[in-house]
Amino acid sequence: MTEFNLNVHVHRLLQDEPFFAALSRRVDKRPDRGFPTAGVRVNPESQQFEMIYNPDFFEKLTDAERKDVLKHEFYHLIFDHVTSRRPDGSDPKMWNYATDLAINSHLDNLPKGCLKPGQGPFEDWRSGLSAEAYHSLLKKEAEKEPDEGEGEGGEGESDGDEEGAMGRPCGDGDEEGDGEGNQPGEGDGSGGDSGVGEPQFDSHEGWGEGDATQREIAKERLKDVLKKAANEAGQRGWGSVPGDCRKAILDRVTSKIDWKKVMRYFIKTSQRASRRSSVKHINRRYPYIHAGRKTDRHAKIAISIDQSGSVDDGMLAAFFSELNKLASIAEFTVIPFDCTVAEDKVYVWKKGETRKWERVRYGGTCFNAPTKYVNERQFDGHIVLTDMCAPKPVGSKCQRMWMTTEYYAKHPYFKTTERVIGIGA
């Protein structure tokens, strides 16, 4: 009989799951009869994501079960269970149960014996919680009955690192079954005496291993894999991925901007050089004959703050909060405006100063006003803090950048090739 080859069936199983199909193509799949069922990990040699599976186990499953087992393993990647270390202070066995409970909330066709919120001993537990939340619930249950699970079939049968919450593998031959492929304690979702004492369905071996650098590399690689899968899903659909998971995935793969690095780079690239004679500097061409040239590099930055009626007090306060941070690294000129510049309110914010937010205007918005004000003066860089709710302004003679909220950064009133960053991004 030909050995079951999961790679042959994956496309058919996931043809209505564009996101999982795109993710699957980026995960190596390797058969191994030494594995009771399946598991995902980072290969310690290749440093690539791989899924190891037992072909005998998969052959006994229905297509619906195979599909959910695949999705279960991929959810371990999505929820960052594979590339993160177990939370400090968490019980290894409970943490494995908790990660599976978090995943199984989203699956309806798993093999028998899989632990799931709303079923068996977890009948009163709500679906859709995080692994951390389920771990907390499991811990509370264990504290209520500290002796539960000890003795036969309970604590001490496994080393915790290989425990889980999806029941016993079907037909792996380790113990005498019931004639239907199920093992003792499997089939009703009870998981044994306490509901969490049975050996796991899938392997969690190798999670979070390696040094900090290796884990960071794995995280970045996973982020890239998820981003590519999300891009494909955006064109073809997300399939059964729930809305909250979809949002979490998109938030995770969206590039986070370190605004301080952006500001430092903006200021650095805005610097101009003023050169003057100095006897303290040796002239390279005529040493000790002519004076040398001293070069002072500095950037004169203008920051225009939109104080129009569409910018509420909360947004204005957020702008000033960011400026207080910026003042720790640079000096700049503040230019309040709405449809005109409040020239009598223009001031220099000294480096290291802390200021409270204030409103000095309430009118409409015109970006031409601050742009012309800056163009008429010797500024090297111009940052506009605004909600972006006005027509595109005239061009700037110096480098210009826009700072707004995350929402308006994604939904600007006008299109621009200039840099736009969202506060909190």
C-alpha positions, 0 to 999 in steps of 0.5 A: 500500500502506498504511504499517505503523502500529506503534500499530495492532499494539502491543495485539495484540503485547503482549496477553500482556505486561501490564507491557510493554503498560502501559509501551508506553502511556506511550511515544509512537511515531513513524514515521520512514523516516530511522531504519534500524530503531528507537530510544528516547529523551527527546524534546528538545522535549517531554521525553517518552519516545518510540520512533522506528521505521521502518515499512518495517523493522517490516513485514518482521518476523514478529510474534514479532520485532516483539514482541521488538524492542518489548521490547528498546527498552522494556528500554533504559528499564527498565535506565536506559540512556536517562536515564543518561550513559555511565559515565566511561572507557567506550568509546562503541562497547563501551558500546552493545554492552554495553547490548544484550548485557544486554538480549538475554539476556532475548529469544529471537525477535530478528531475525537478526544480533542479538548475544546471550550464548551465541551466536556470538562470545559463545558462552561468555558467561553470560546475565543480566549487567549492561551494566557486566559485559559492557562489562568483558568486551568491554574484556578481549577488546579488550585481548587483540587490540588490532588486531582490528577495524581495517581494512575493516568495522572501526573507523572506519566509524562514530562510536561514538555510533551503534554497537550490538550487534544486527546490521544492519537488514534491507532498509534499502537502504544496501548491497547485501544477500544477496537475503533482506533481510540485509546483509553480515556479518548472519544468523549472529550473528557481527557481522563479524570480531570479533563486535562491529564491525557497525553497530547494530540500533537507535539509541542516539542522544540517550541521557543528553543535556541538563544534570544537571537535565534528566536528573534530571527525565527519571529522575523521569518514568521512575520514575513511568512504571515505577511505574504499569506495575508497579502494573498488572502487580501486578494482571494479571501480569508476563508474561515479565519475569524475576524478577531484573528484576522485583525490580530494577524494584520496588526502583527504584520503591519510594520511598526514605526519607531518615530524617534528613529524617523525623527532623527533621520529626518533631522539628520537629512535636513542638516545644512552646513555653515562654513567659516574660517577658523585658525584652529582648523588646519587648512589641508591645502595650505597648512599653517599658511591660510586659516582652515574652514570650520563646518557647523552642521545643524538643522532648523526644523519647523513644526506646524501644529494644526489647531483647526476645529476638526482637530479635537483636544485629545488629538492636540494633546497627543501631538504635544505629547509627541513634541515633548519626546522630540524635544529631548533630541532637538530644538524646533520652531512651533507654528500654530495654524488653522486657515492662517498662521498664528504668527504672534504665537510662533515660538522656539521650543528649546531642546530639553524643555517640557510644555503643556498643550494649548489651543490658540485657533479654532477655524478651518484648515489650509495647509498652504498657510504654514507651507508658505510661512516656512518657504519664506524663511530659512528652514531645513525641514518641515513637520506638519502635525494634523488630521490630514483633513484639507486639500493638498498644499503647494510644494515645500522648498525644504523636506516636509513630513506629516504626522497624524493619528494612525487612522488618518495615516491610513485614510488621508484626505489627499495623496502624497509621496511625502512621508506620513507617520501615525502616532502610536504606529 
